[in-house]
Amino acid sequence: MKHLGHIDHKIITGEYNDILNKEFLVRQAVRSVISRQDKKIAMVYSSKFDTYKIPGGGIEKGESLIEALKREALEETGLEISINLPLGLVTELRTDFSKFEEGMFQFSYAFLANYDKNLQDVSYTESELEEGFSWEWIGIHEVMKHMQSSKTNSYNKKFELARDLLILNEVKKLIK
C-alpha cells in the first residue's frame, strides 16, 4: 500500500518532543472515503470542535481490514459500503495522546468505498456523542477548505485533520 505521509508532534506543534524512553501504543485503524454518484463524500462532523473527519476507527482483534471498514462505516454513518480501492497508508506518532499515558503510533489504512444503501441509525460512542458527532454528504473541495481553515486547539483533532487531508488529497486525484 502506498505511504501517503507521516505526521508527528513537530509537524503539528512546531516543537521537538523527545521520544526516547517512551512507550507507545501501536494502533491499526481504517478510514473509508465513501462516495456516491454525485461525487459527494460522507464525512463525520464534530460540533464541539467544528471539524470534519473521514469515517473510520480502530481495527478490532481478529478483524480484517475490510470487516473493520464496513463496521466503522455502519457505526458512524449507518451506510452499507462496498470497497472500491486502496488509497494508501498514513502513519502518526502522537507523543501526547490523552487516552494513553505515553503516546501512540497509529497506522491508518485508507480506502475509497462506494455507498450501497442506508442500513441503520448510527451508533456513536459516549465520547463521540459528547463531541456532537453527526455525518453528512459534502463536496470534497468544500470539506477540504473547511478543514484547512480549522481553528481547533485540540492536539488530537489537529492530527485527525492532517491525516484526513493527506487522504483527501489522494482522493482528489481520483474524483474529478
Backbone as CSV, one residue per row, in Angstrom:
resi,resn,N_x,N_y,N_z,CA_x,CA_y,CA_z,C_x,C_y,C_z
1,MET,0.845,-1.179,0.000,0.000,0.000,0.000,0.889,1.240,0.000
2,LYS,0.503,2.224,-0.782,1.253,3.467,-0.908,1.259,4.236,0.418
3,HIS,2.435,4.749,0.817,2.530,5.553,2.033,2.234,7.009,1.670
4,LEU,1.127,7.546,2.187,0.697,8.900,1.848,1.412,9.965,2.663
5,GLY,1.920,9.588,3.832,2.635,10.559,4.651,2.718,10.145,6.097
6,HIS,3.566,10.884,6.814,3.777,10.664,8.246,3.528,11.976,8.976
7,ILE,2.855,11.884,10.118,2.554,13.056,10.938,3.120,12.805,12.325
8,ASP,3.797,13.810,12.866,4.316,13.671,14.228,4.153,14.977,14.996
9,HIS,4.617,14.970,16.243,4.460,16.100,17.157,5.025,17.393,16.566
10,LYS,6.185,17.319,15.950,6.817,18.528,15.406,5.996,19.120,14.264
11,ILE,5.430,18.281,13.418,4.605,18.765,12.312,3.363,19.479,12.860
12,ILE,2.773,18.954,13.915,1.544,19.523,14.479,1.817,20.764,15.319
13,THR,2.869,20.739,16.147,3.094,21.838,17.096,4.261,22.746,16.723
14,GLY,5.130,22.276,15.841,6.325,23.046,15.524,7.428,22.870,16.561
15,GLU,7.184,22.034,17.565,8.140,21.827,18.648,8.676,20.403,18.627
16,TYR,9.927,20.261,19.023,10.540,18.945,19.143,10.076,18.311,20.442
17,ASN,9.766,17.030,20.415,9.367,16.298,21.611,10.222,15.042,21.681
18,ASP,10.970,14.903,22.752,11.870,13.773,22.926,11.067,12.476,23.047
19,ILE,11.337,11.544,22.144,10.595,10.267,22.174,11.418,9.125,22.753
20,LEU,12.658,9.406,23.118,13.479,8.358,23.726,12.887,7.947,25.069
21,ASN,12.975,6.688,25.378,12.500,6.116,26.636,10.993,6.263,26.839
22,LYS,10.248,6.420,25.772,8.793,6.456,25.862,8.249,5.156,25.310
23,GLU,7.131,4.737,25.856,6.435,3.580,25.316,5.257,4.087,24.501
24,PHE,5.006,3.408,23.401,3.918,3.813,22.521,2.952,2.663,22.302
25,LEU,1.670,2.981,22.362,0.651,2.045,21.951,0.707,1.995,20.426
26,VAL,0.700,0.809,19.845,0.626,0.670,18.392,-0.827,0.355,18.053
27,ARG,-1.403,1.190,17.203,-2.823,1.048,16.860,-2.971,0.983,15.346
28,GLN,-3.744,0.028,14.884,-4.066,-0.056,13.463,-5.509,0.380,13.283
29,ALA,-5.725,1.215,12.266,-7.044,1.783,12.044,-7.359,1.808,10.551
30,VAL,-8.627,2.018,10.255,-9.090,2.109,8.869,-9.852,3.414,8.675
31,ARG,-9.834,3.907,7.440,-10.576,5.112,7.057,-11.233,4.820,5.715
32,SER,-12.523,5.093,5.595,-13.195,4.854,4.315,-13.771,6.163,3.781
33,VAL,-13.272,6.566,2.635,-13.817,7.725,1.935,-14.963,7.178,1.088
34,ILE,-16.177,7.428,1.566,-17.381,6.870,0.947,-17.952,7.900,-0.024
35,SER,-18.071,7.508,-1.286,-18.597,8.450,-2.284,-19.906,7.930,-2.865
36,ARG,-20.661,8.855,-3.395,-21.883,8.480,-4.102,-21.820,9.072,-5.504
37,GLN,-22.826,8.823,-6.323,-22.776,9.171,-7.740,-22.576,10.655,-8.010
38,ASP,-23.073,11.526,-7.145,-22.915,12.967,-7.376,-21.557,13.494,-6.906
39,LYS,-20.648,12.587,-6.578,-19.269,12.893,-6.173,-19.144,13.447,-4.754
40,LYS,-20.246,13.529,-4.014,-20.147,13.953,-2.619,-19.641,12.779,-1.790
41,ILE,-18.990,13.104,-0.668,-18.442,12.076,0.207,-19.086,12.185,1.590
42,ALA,-19.136,11.073,2.284,-19.676,11.027,3.645,-18.575,11.426,4.618
43,MET,-18.844,12.436,5.427,-17.881,12.890,6.426,-18.578,13.009,7.784
44,VAL,-17.824,12.733,8.842,-18.336,12.854,10.204,-17.942,14.234,10.720
45,TYR,-18.931,14.942,11.273,-18.722,16.308,11.768,-18.756,16.320,13.289
46,SER,-17.828,17.054,13.912,-17.810,17.256,15.354,-18.222,18.701,15.636
47,SER,-19.419,18.885,16.214,-19.883,20.245,16.506,-19.067,20.891,17.632
48,LYS,-18.541,20.084,18.542,-17.737,20.622,19.649,-16.468,21.289,19.132
49,PHE,-15.830,20.704,18.123,-14.565,21.228,17.606,-14.711,21.893,16.233
50,ASP,-15.911,21.843,15.639,-16.159,22.387,14.302,-15.164,21.802,13.296
51,THR,-15.027,20.468,13.333,-14.115,19.784,12.409,-14.826,18.595,11.764
52,TYR,-14.297,18.195,10.628,-14.765,17.002,9.934,-13.695,15.917,10.023
53,LYS,-14.127,14.671,9.923,-13.192,13.554,9.827,-13.763,12.489,8.904
54,ILE,-12.863,11.716,8.325,-13.254,10.595,7.480,-13.768,9.472,8.387
55,PRO,-14.886,8.837,8.044,-15.370,7.722,8.865,-14.302,6.631,9.008
56,GLY,-14.156,6.144,10.220,-13.191,5.084,10.464,-12.829,4.989,11.921
57,GLY,-11.965,4.036,12.225,-11.537,3.828,13.601,-10.670,2.596,13.710
58,GLY,-10.444,2.179,14.927,-9.543,1.076,15.206,-10.030,-0.267,14.705
59,ILE,-9.076,-1.090,14.321,-9.355,-2.462,13.895,-9.418,-3.329,15.150
60,GLU,-10.504,-4.062,15.306,-10.658,-4.919,16.473,-9.898,-6.225,16.279
61,LYS,-9.528,-6.849,17.390,-8.780,-8.102,17.353,-9.520,-9.148,16.517
62,GLY,-8.785,-9.775,15.592,-9.344,-10.817,14.747,-10.117,-10.305,13.540
63,GLU,-10.193,-9.000,13.374,-10.964,-8.401,12.291,-10.056,-8.100,11.100
64,SER,-10.545,-8.318,9.897,-9.786,-7.968,8.695,-9.978,-6.479,8.406
65,LEU,-9.159,-5.937,7.506,-9.305,-4.536,7.101,-10.705,-4.283,6.542
66,ILE,-11.161,-5.165,5.671,-12.468,-4.991,5.030,-13.588,-5.059,6.063
67,GLU,-13.514,-6.007,6.991,-14.529,-6.109,8.043,-14.555,-4.835,8.890
68,ALA,-13.369,-4.321,9.231,-13.285,-3.097,10.035,-13.845,-1.898,9.272
69,LEU,-13.524,-1.795,7.987,-14.044,-0.696,7.164,-15.573,-0.701,7.145
70,LYS,-16.137,-1.878,6.914,-17.599,-1.990,6.839,-18.252,-1.712,8.190
71,ARG,-17.666,-2.222,9.271,-18.212,-1.994,10.617,-18.162,-0.522,10.977
72,GLU,-17.004,0.105,10.773,-16.855,1.525,11.126,-17.785,2.409,10.302
73,ALA,-17.922,2.129,9.001,-18.834,2.909,8.160,-20.270,2.773,8.670
74,LEU,-20.661,1.550,9.026,-22.002,1.312,9.530,-22.229,2.036,10.859
75,GLU,-21.247,1.955,11.778,-21.380,2.606,13.082,-21.460,4.123,12.964
76,GLU,-20.621,4.717,12.110,-20.515,6.175,12.067,-21.442,6.853,11.061
77,THR,-21.942,6.100,10.068,-22.819,6.710,9.066,-24.121,5.945,8.864
78,GLY,-24.191,4.699,9.317,-25.364,3.871,9.062,-25.418,3.340,7.643
79,LEU,-24.323,3.497,6.897,-24.292,3.106,5.492,-23.640,1.749,5.280
80,GLU,-24.201,0.990,4.351,-23.542,-0.223,3.862,-22.651,0.214,2.693
81,ILE,-21.423,-0.259,2.706,-20.478,0.161,1.669,-19.868,-1.047,0.969
82,SER,-19.346,-0.802,-0.208,-18.500,-1.777,-0.891,-17.169,-1.084,-1.152
83,ILE,-16.089,-1.816,-0.925,-14.754,-1.241,-1.052,-14.374,-1.181,-2.530
84,ASN,-13.927,-0.017,-2.941,-13.553,0.210,-4.321,-12.064,-0.049,-4.542
85,LEU,-11.208,0.722,-3.842,-9.765,0.529,-3.996,-9.002,1.132,-2.833
86,PRO,-7.779,0.626,-2.590,-6.960,1.196,-1.518,-6.407,2.552,-1.948
87,LEU,-6.409,3.500,-1.018,-5.864,4.832,-1.277,-4.437,4.960,-0.773
88,GLY,-4.181,4.397,0.404,-2.845,4.481,0.964,-2.848,4.401,2.478
89,LEU,-1.662,4.571,3.030,-1.411,4.460,4.461,-0.874,5.778,4.993
90,VAL,-1.394,6.213,6.143,-0.859,7.371,6.852,-0.377,6.890,8.212
91,THR,0.848,7.266,8.577,1.378,6.913,9.894,1.399,8.160,10.771
92,GLU,1.122,7.955,12.059,1.088,9.055,13.022,1.853,8.641,14.277
93,LEU,2.669,9.547,14.779,3.349,9.340,16.048,2.916,10.465,16.981
94,ARG,1.928,10.144,17.821,1.396,11.130,18.765,2.073,10.921,20.110
95,THR,2.785,11.928,20.572,3.509,11.781,21.836,2.696,12.228,23.040
96,ASP,1.632,12.961,22.823,0.786,13.431,23.923,-0.646,12.963,23.731
97,PHE,-0.818,11.688,23.468,-2.152,11.167,23.206,-2.884,11.017,24.533
98,SER,-3.944,11.768,24.719,-4.615,11.875,26.019,-5.217,10.564,26.523
99,LYS,-5.562,9.657,25.630,-6.187,8.404,26.066,-5.172,7.437,26.675
100,PHE,-3.895,7.686,26.429,-2.848,6.791,26.914,-1.763,7.624,27.579
101,GLU,-1.138,7.057,28.595,-0.152,7.802,29.371,1.021,8.279,28.541
102,GLU,1.499,7.469,27.648,2.675,7.842,26.872,2.290,8.396,25.508
103,GLY,2.223,7.554,24.517,1.919,8.028,23.178,1.335,6.918,22.336
104,MET,1.116,7.242,21.057,0.510,6.270,20.173,1.158,6.354,18.797
105,PHE,1.486,5.195,18.246,1.937,5.091,16.859,0.795,4.432,16.110
106,GLN,0.180,5.184,15.193,-1.005,4.690,14.507,-0.758,4.509,13.015
107,PHE,-1.259,3.399,12.508,-1.262,3.107,11.079,-2.712,3.226,10.617
108,SER,-3.009,4.178,9.727,-4.365,4.329,9.189,-4.372,3.903,7.729
109,TYR,-5.107,2.822,7.456,-5.233,2.287,6.106,-6.489,2.895,5.482
110,ALA,-6.308,3.645,4.395,-7.419,4.364,3.782,-7.858,3.708,2.478
111,PHE,-9.174,3.666,2.295,-9.771,3.050,1.110,-10.859,3.955,0.559
112,LEU,-11.043,3.898,-0.745,-12.180,4.532,-1.391,-13.299,3.502,-1.415
113,ALA,-14.495,3.915,-1.021,-15.634,2.993,-0.949,-16.840,3.609,-1.642
114,ASN,-17.711,2.752,-2.107,-18.969,3.182,-2.704,-20.089,3.000,-1.698
115,TYR,-21.013,3.937,-1.729,-22.220,3.865,-0.914,-23.179,2.892,-1.580
116,ASP,-23.636,1.905,-0.838,-24.606,0.949,-1.374,-26.024,1.301,-0.930
117,LYS,-26.229,1.376,0.403,-27.555,1.747,0.906,-27.481,2.099,2.389
118,ASN,-28.508,2.827,2.833,-28.650,3.109,4.260,-29.184,1.860,4.931
119,LEU,-28.553,1.461,6.014,-28.986,0.249,6.708,-29.575,0.519,8.083
120,GLN,-28.960,1.432,8.811,-29.369,1.614,10.204,-29.011,3.004,10.675
121,ASP,-29.453,3.320,11.883,-29.043,4.558,12.523,-27.593,4.412,12.970
122,VAL,-26.937,5.533,13.163,-25.546,5.498,13.620,-25.492,5.002,15.060
123,SER,-24.328,4.521,15.465,-24.152,4.083,16.851,-22.849,4.667,17.382
124,TYR,-22.930,5.934,17.783,-21.755,6.636,18.290,-21.451,6.223,19.727
125,THR,-20.152,6.271,20.054,-19.722,6.007,21.429,-20.079,7.208,22.299
126,GLU,-19.945,7.045,23.599,-20.237,8.139,24.524,-19.363,9.361,24.230
127,SER,-18.071,9.134,23.978,-17.182,10.268,23.699,-17.528,10.941,22.366
128,GLU,-17.986,10.153,21.387,-18.399,10.727,20.103,-19.675,11.556,20.267
129,LEU,-20.590,11.101,21.113,-21.804,11.863,21.400,-21.460,13.174,22.110
130,GLU,-20.487,13.113,23.048,-20.051,14.326,23.753,-19.443,15.339,22.791
131,GLU,-18.825,14.857,21.723,-18.255,15.749,20.703,-19.302,16.259,19.729
132,GLY,-20.518,15.759,19.834,-21.583,16.192,18.942,-21.433,15.657,17.533
133,PHE,-21.061,14.384,17.426,-20.884,13.769,16.112,-22.198,13.703,15.331
134,SER,-22.091,13.942,14.047,-23.153,13.696,13.077,-22.431,13.471,11.752
135,TRP,-23.149,13.026,10.752,-22.483,12.828,9.470,-23.315,13.466,8.371
136,GLU,-22.646,13.765,7.268,-23.334,14.397,6.144,-22.600,14.125,4.836
137,TRP,-23.341,14.289,3.735,-22.743,14.240,2.408,-22.259,15.648,2.093
138,ILE,-21.015,15.764,1.629,-20.437,17.082,1.357,-19.439,16.955,0.205
139,GLY,-19.282,18.015,-0.545,-18.313,18.021,-1.635,-16.889,18.014,-1.104
140,ILE,-16.000,17.338,-1.809,-14.621,17.197,-1.329,-13.906,18.543,-1.230
141,HIS,-14.113,19.441,-2.190,-13.441,20.745,-2.145,-13.963,21.578,-0.977
142,GLU,-15.265,21.510,-0.743,-15.880,22.245,0.365,-15.352,21.752,1.718
143,VAL,-15.305,20.440,1.894,-14.859,19.909,3.187,-13.365,20.167,3.400
144,MET,-12.579,20.071,2.339,-11.141,20.332,2.491,-10.887,21.797,2.844
145,LYS,-11.632,22.699,2.250,-11.489,24.127,2.570,-11.811,24.367,4.043
146,HIS,-12.894,23.743,4.525,-13.278,23.871,5.932,-12.185,23.307,6.838
147,MET,-11.656,22.148,6.485,-10.623,21.509,7.298,-9.335,22.345,7.329
148,GLN,-8.963,22.911,6.198,-7.740,23.715,6.119,-7.843,25.020,6.911
149,SER,-9.056,25.505,7.110,-9.235,26.767,7.847,-9.582,26.540,9.318
150,SER,-9.502,25.299,9.779,-9.863,24.965,11.158,-9.020,25.755,12.159
151,LYS,-9.672,26.197,13.223,-9.009,26.942,14.301,-8.916,26.106,15.584
152,THR,-9.134,24.798,15.477,-9.140,23.968,16.682,-7.786,24.013,17.390
153,ASN,-7.845,23.977,18.707,-6.636,23.907,19.529,-6.386,22.494,20.030
154,SER,-7.264,21.566,19.693,-7.153,20.189,20.165,-5.986,19.482,19.466
155,TYR,-5.069,18.977,20.271,-3.911,18.246,19.757,-4.351,17.074,18.881
156,ASN,-5.292,16.278,19.379,-5.735,15.103,18.634,-6.510,15.474,17.377
157,LYS,-7.323,16.533,17.437,-8.063,16.966,16.246,-7.101,17.471,15.172
158,LYS,-6.007,18.103,15.573,-5.016,18.564,14.588,-4.398,17.368,13.855
159,PHE,-4.162,16.279,14.572,-3.666,15.049,13.932,-4.710,14.502,12.969
160,GLU,-5.967,14.432,13.416,-7.031,13.931,12.539,-7.127,14.757,11.262
161,LEU,-7.087,16.081,11.400,-7.178,16.956,10.234,-6.014,16.722,9.273
162,ALA,-4.797,16.661,9.808,-3.615,16.450,8.958,-3.699,15.101,8.247
163,ARG,-4.074,14.070,8.981,-4.195,12.729,8.405,-5.245,12.706,7.296
164,ASP,-6.415,13.243,7.598,-7.508,13.165,6.637,-7.270,14.052,5.420
165,LEU,-6.567,15.158,5.580,-6.221,15.978,4.417,-5.249,15.252,3.494
166,LEU,-4.315,14.497,4.063,-3.427,13.674,3.228,-4.250,12.682,2.402
167,ILE,-5.215,12.047,3.045,-6.049,11.056,2.364,-6.919,11.726,1.301
168,LEU,-7.550,12.850,1.655,-8.436,13.521,0.705,-7.680,14.092,-0.492
169,ASN,-6.431,14.476,-0.296,-5.619,14.921,-1.430,-5.426,13.784,-2.432
170,GLU,-5.311,12.570,-1.930,-5.196,11.411,-2.799,-6.528,11.154,-3.530
171,VAL,-7.629,11.324,-2.812,-8.949,11.121,-3.411,-9.219,12.141,-4.516
172,LYS,-8.775,13.371,-4.317,-8.981,14.426,-5.329,-8.419,14.038,-6.683
173,LYS,-7.354,13.252,-6.684,-6.753,12.797,-7.935,-7.669,11.820,-8.673
174,LEU,-8.543,11.149,-7.928,-9.406,10.107,-8.491,-10.824,10.582,-8.814
175,ILE,-11.329,11.503,-7.994,-12.696,12.012,-8.176,-12.594,13.339,-8.917
176,LYS,-13.073,13.360,-10.117,-13.000,14.602,-10.903,-14.357,15.093,-11.260
